[in-house]
Amino acid sequence: MIKDLILKNRSYRRFDESVQISAEQLKKWIDLARLSGSGKNMQPMKYILSVDPDKNEKIFSTLGWAGYLKDWDGPVKGEQPVAYIVQLLDTSISEQFFCDDGIAMQSILLGAVEEGFGGCIFRTINKPKLMGYLNIPEQFQIINVIALGKPVEKVVIEKVKNGDIKYWRDEKGTHHVPKRGLDELIIDL
């Protein structure tokens, strides 16, 4: 069951904007992050949620969409995310987020996938611009942004060939993601 969710949890970048996500759904997924592990149990992560089209447009404009797809500037109208979660470090709690960001992001996305949605985690963010757009106080640092929606693209996993790990799209728009084989990950010393 968990393997099925993980296999469905791809980095989706194109969505059906006619299918909305509610603020309550986002809160339910944040609750999964809240219940997940936290380094030293510090729990320094905080979240800004958006299902508002105007706020979404501002967030959208600050994100770098797909580094390996040089001729693609991101999804067009009609295929843009309908919700965002901005993950913050509350520096009044801790100056470090340990591995909490990844644990929380995975929990959130698995919750979304379980309900038929998908998303993409962004670290390529114009942080000063987003801090200003959202009036984020200085005690917070932007760590990640998750774009969310109902995926409209097909993402397939394939084996890495000749060491090339760059994802790509074929002529039908299918998104191909090369993954290293299990034998490459386990070191027998």
Secondary structure, DSSP 8 states (H G I E B T S, - for coil): -HHHHHHH--B---B-TTS---HHHHHHHHHHHHHS--GGG---EEEEEE--HHHHHHHHTTB---TT-TT--S--TTSS-SEEEEEEEETTT-S--TTHHHHHHHHHHHHHHHTT-EEEEE--B-HHHHHHHTT--TTEEEEEEEEEE-B-S-EEEEE-BTTB---EE-TT--EEEEE--HHHH----
